[in-house]
Amino acid sequence: MSHRRAALFLILASLGIGPAIRGQQPDISIKIIGERGKVRIAVPEFRATNVSPAVNEAFNSTLWNDLESSGVFEMVSKSLYPTETPQKPEDFKPPKMPPVPPPRRLRPGEKPAPAPTPIRQGPWLTDWSQPPASAVVLAFGSTAMQDDRFALSGWLYEVDKPDVASAHILGKRYLSDNDVAGARRVAHEFSSDILQRLGAGPGIAGTRTYFVSNRTGYKEIWAMDYDGSNQVPITQYKSITINPEISPDGSMLAFTTFARGNPGIFIHSLETNRRLTFYNQVASLNATPSFSPDGKRLAFASSASGRAQIYIANIDGSNLRRISNSLAVEVEPKFNPRTGAQIAFVSGRAGPPQIYLTDADGTNVQRLTPGGGGDAVNPAWSPDGQRIAFAWTKGFEPGNYNIFIQEVATGTLTQLTFGAGRNEHPSWAPDGRHIVFASNRAGGTQIWTMLADGTHVKQLTTLGRNEQPVWGVK
């Protein structure tokens, strides 16, 4: 194994999770070793047969964007690619060694003949593994129309290998509708398989972000794909509808709306597009809902006792229990998504708003954020339940925020944004490597994403004012 590959990969013996295309060896799983950097991947254009240029371009651009946005790869520039691009494993032709002359005794002072130079016969693995490409893995294949459907034959090879059989990581055929949406869907599936075969989880392709937008003249909940495409309205209450929250399985959307006067909590099924039953107790405010990890309970803030406090109820509003009892306003409860045993929430019990932790029964309350440095709001747990992202005015002018991450166990703080406008409402992607947030860094408030180290910041929305994003699994 080469030194470069050893530094990046740990080979795990494993059967393939998907059917290999005929003639390939069983798939193996490779786990990325992240400490030494990202994996260099080459992704040449997939050529098409009987597929419209627009559909094929949708596939190629989506695949590239999915992999580039994953936070796992260093994309090899296409300007460094070899001139011959394989479309199938059979296109690889190993170099042929020329005939070796019979050995003979050297005369005194005669130098040995130089080693024979391999004769090139066509595309080969070293075209991609050696400079200038210097790739570690290569995604390649082709698209075609098959029985009026969009078909992809896609492979992933580890190119620093001696032969095609040992280079094989993934080989699979995909089918979808023969249109732009179908091509994008196939690209998402292929990129997700690539990430999973490299031990990086399913990635964010196919996930959706829900957010508040006023582009219709009212604040409503909208949804979009992870990359900002396919933006569509979800609610149409023609009122103020805010605080979206997605159930862990992606089947339900809870939110706060003024559609009936005082702010109350509604729940929609994202599968049937219908409103579900949730009983709001009589109060001037029922708001900021959060699902438990099993999707069977909601934590939320209610002013039923006179001031906003934290309550838990079943998702139909039954079995209501108050779990906080403070003289201060307390809002924004968030269940630990891993255990459900803890809830993070915002409280002003010690002065400026800070983030606190409590057990789900309301006991063992402790302050998480250090205080003394401004308001801390908008807590968001990482999927592993070990970190909380939040917005904090520390080191910033009053009323504006930056995004921070705090390790729950150690209290270690990491700042992700630095004075580029007002940055708030962070939400983690299901892969734990990305964060979506709202920022006015470019003027009006819009939705942005970044890696969880603060890099690769991208703007997703442009129309109207867009805020309060939350990342769902679908």
BELDA-V340424 format. One record per helix or strand. SS is the DSSP state (alpha for helix, beta for strand). FROM is the first residue (numbers start at 0). TO is the last residue. If there is no record, write none. Layout:
[[SS | FROM | TO] [SS | FROM | TO]]
This chain:
[[alpha | 2 | 7] [beta | 8 | 11] [beta | 28 | 31] [alpha | 33 | 35] [beta | 38 | 42] [beta | 46 | 48] [alpha | 52 | 68] [beta | 72 | 74] [alpha | 77 | 79] [alpha | 88 | 90] [beta | 95 | 95] [beta | 118 | 118] [alpha | 125 | 128] [beta | 136 | 145] [beta | 148 | 157] [alpha | 163 | 166] [beta | 167 | 176] [alpha | 179 | 196] [beta | 207 | 212] [beta | 218 | 224] [beta | 231 | 232] [beta | 239 | 245] [beta | 251 | 256] [beta | 262 | 268] [beta | 274 | 275] [beta | 284 | 290] [beta | 296 | 301] [beta | 308 | 313] [beta | 320 | 321] [beta | 329 | 334] [beta | 341 | 346] [beta | 353 | 358] [beta | 365 | 366] [beta | 375 | 380] [beta | 386 | 391] [beta | 401 | 406] [beta | 412 | 414] [beta | 422 | 427] [beta | 433 | 438] [beta | 445 | 450] [beta | 457 | 458] [beta | 465 | 471]]
